[in-house]
Amino acid sequence: MKFFQDLAKNMEPGQLQPISADDVLAGKVKLDRYSSLVVADNPFPGYSEPPATGPAQQGQVFEPPTLAAATAPCAYSPGTQDVLPPTCVADYEFDVDPAYNNQQLIITLSSTDPVGDWDLYLERQSRITGEWFPVTRSATSTASERITLLTPPVGHYRARIVNWAGTKPPDKLEIAFSNVYAGPPIEPSQRTEAQKATWAAKLKTYAERGGNLILTDGAVRDLAYMGLVPRSVIANFSVYAGFIGFTRDGNGDTYSDPLAADINQPGAAEGGQHRHQTYEPVPLGFAIQDDAGADFNAAPAWAVDQVAWENAGGRTVGITTADQVTLGELKVGNGVVRLIGALVPMPTENYYHPFGLSDYAVTYSGYQVLKNALQWTRKYPDLTLSGADISATTVKDTSTITATIHNAGDAAAEAVGVRFAVDGSQVGGDQVIASIPAGGTGASSVTWSLKKVSKGDHTVTVTVDPLDAIAEANEANNSASRTVTVKGNKVANGSFESSSSGTAPDSWSGSGSTTYAQGGSDGSRSVTASGGGAWVSAPISVDAGKSYGFAVDVSGTGASVTIQQVTALGTVLSSVTRTLAGTGALGTFNTVVGDFTAASGVSSVRISLSSSALGASGFDDVWLWEQ
């Protein structure tokens, strides 16, 4: 839209950026990067709502309008006289029925008075306050007048015949409706309903996550597409010139509201009920007179029914005719949706425009309203971690790497991706933390197999939001590393696979009833013991005061493990025995894990795997590691 292209020239480079609906649908644009998002006039480019169908409602004819015959001339002129004398006006009330397809409302006052002057006014009543709001008028210097209103909003109206200087009563008042569409051409839709649903979901999510979604003119329909209000409460109607009344009820003003800031300036034109014009109709091609010279209302305005809007939680800042909100704000999640119903409609070629068309015709008040709507400080998450937030817990040949992610920002982060890497190579797939609240933390883990990992130091790196999918206050603090030392299994031949003799495993000695068995939990060999038999490992070097973990795969019944802590002279200082829970069946293993701290003076340990006097136990894959 040319309006925003020109506006961008007066802003900081990159501050205002165009985005396409196709890129939004394809996920090429991350809407969360923007504090404010403006959808102007077209609610979903390429999508067209089907035209309304059905008959218009029946009109009314008053021939003659007898109430007018009882009036007296008063030369009433709005702005000159504050109050219309009741003796010079005749009112004819009627309803615009929602059950009908009323594309046009045409009110005609016919008179054969050759020198008199009768005027015609149209007003709409607020069902909230009962206040009457001016809609339009036809006040030429003749006795015949005509008003045309496109797509009149549902509601209660009155046509007012004003005796300005009549010399004889009017002959006829006709209130007529037509179902003939008179708006801009409706192009065939190029979008599917599924695409519209996707578009609406993205807009709603943007607002829920803390964005400022601004809908102008026809884009107000996105409120319905997002499911925030029913489509039936959104109205499109015509006015003489685009305007907003900065009031909620027609009496008090809303100038103190942030969305109305600096509107009521000295010298700024203000109409009745705090009206301010927001755009000019003629430069955009919207007619202000019909072929006969009578006033004509073609300038579009889009609004939400005030009752429905406020029931949904919306704040009303401005209305255009009674109960029709054209400026307001609705809180959605952590963000807001703001509507401006009369600002930058697309130009039209429907009417006579001999001197061409302008791309936009925004007034001072219109610019100020948009400026106010753009004022928004978005809250962002800030996902961060340090090396101290990374830990690794090892059991046998598997290490579990855990990272604690901090959200130091002001907003929650959803679907937080976490990627783990060791020495530059990714470990496992990207993990996802469902949500991390503002000021909160979330933990994520991955399993790292050590089977083919060399002993020594390795660099573990954790990256949060690796796909850069989350807009953050700080994008430079999403990664941290720490060094993890892999020390491996201190038990020689803990898998029992190595055997120089073929009848017993190397580095182990058996006593009592023992066997060197086929099969096992890790590889092709294991050991068994029964009737009090035992297998004892060769001495394993340890450092006094350090903590160690141990693990053994066990099957059968009656199994136990004893850690014998031995001095450099071979003296056993202490023994810790732990009964192991087997599976009950030889050959079916489970893993049992324990730990201990090497006592002072201890230089080595021996691991004894034994069975009870009545038990039969199997053992495999024995590990001892420094913690």
Buried (B, 14 or more C-beta within 10 A) or exposed (E): BEBBEEBBEEEEEEEBEEBEBEEBBEEEBBBBBBBBBBBBBBBBBBBBEEEEEEEBBEBBEBEBBEBBEEBEBBEBEBEEEEEBBEEBBBBBEBEBEEEBBBBBBBBBBBBEBEEBBBBBBBBBBBBBBEBBBBBBBBBBEBBBBBBBBBBBBBBBBBBBBBBBBBBBBBBBBBBBBBBEBEBBEEEEBEBEEEBBEBBBEBBBBBBBBBBBBBBBBBBBBBBBBBEBBEEEBBBBBBBBBBBBBBBBBBEEBBBEBEBBBEBBEEEBEBEEBBBBBBBBBBBBBBBBBBEEEBBBBBBBBBBBBBEBBBEBEBBBBBBBBBBBBBBBBBEBBBBBBBBBBBBBBBBBEBBEBEEEBBBBBBBBBBEBBBEBBBEBEBBBBBBBBEEEBBBBEBBBBEBEBBBBBBBBBBBBBBEBBBBBBBEEEBBBEBBEBEEBEBEEBBBBBBEBEBEEBEEEEBEBBBBBBBEEBBBBBEEEBBBBBBEBEBEBBBBBBBBBBBBEEEEBBEBBEBEBBBBBBEEBBBEEBBBBBBBBBBBBBBBBEBEBEEEBBBBBBBBBBBBBBBBBBBBEEEEEBEEEEBEBEBBEEBBEBEBBEBEBBBBEEBBBBBBBBBBBEEBBBBBBBBBBBBE
